[in-house]
Amino acid sequence: MSQPAKSARPSRGAATRGSGPAAPESAGGRRAATQRLTMRRKLAAAAMELFATKGYEATTVDEIAAAAGVARRTFFRHFRSKEEAIFPDHDDTLVRAAAVLDAAPAHENPLDTICRGIKEVMRMYAASPAVSVERYRLTREVPTLREREIASVARYERLFTRYLLVHFEEGTHHDDDPLLAEVAASAVVTAHNHVLRRWLRAGGEGDLEAQLDHAFTIVRETVGRGIGAGRDPLPSASAHAEGEVFVTVARTDAPLADVMAAIEKVLRPEDGRG
């Protein structure tokens, strides 16, 4: 399976955080983030209960704030609109997904990396199955909420598309890179959403992660073949003989199996004959 190889360029997160090293998160910053997420979830729970009992259209922001025991201005510090209120975790989950990409080992296939990144979304839903099932029901019934959900999904696709573009082999850029990156990112997100919807329709029952891993295998076996098609990227390891001496050249992140295969090809040339 031909895949885009990771280059030595900095990760997307490192490129967007500025020139200096990221400052370690303080205890106060972590506390503030936890409090923020707790309040967002409290507002979301109040919104979902009111949407379920009164209906989405009949529910006002003032009622949501009152049900959560906070002022209207507190609501708007956390959400721009009432339809945004039932998706309290997406901002934080997007940050966690980006962190997975930023921390990925250099030798990892970038398609595998984004598969791990989207699992942060799966974990968000799996953490509260009952809430997730109820939210799914609401988004099916209310077009405005469904549009908000679609907008949230698009953010993950953009994140993964940018990541794949950054990690195509440096020096081998092609006009089809943007298309290949977008198709691969979309395939991973679509596979995730297909499995997630099936799990939600089943009431949040079943091994969601196992189902997701199976779906990703299908993505790698289908979409993965097209990534890098028609390219001639540098191998991770190569070797050639010079008289009684052979020379091996390998990237520092080359898997040991690739290095050994390159050496064996020189030492046992008959193995490569048809």
Disulfide bonds with the S-S distance in Angstrom:
none
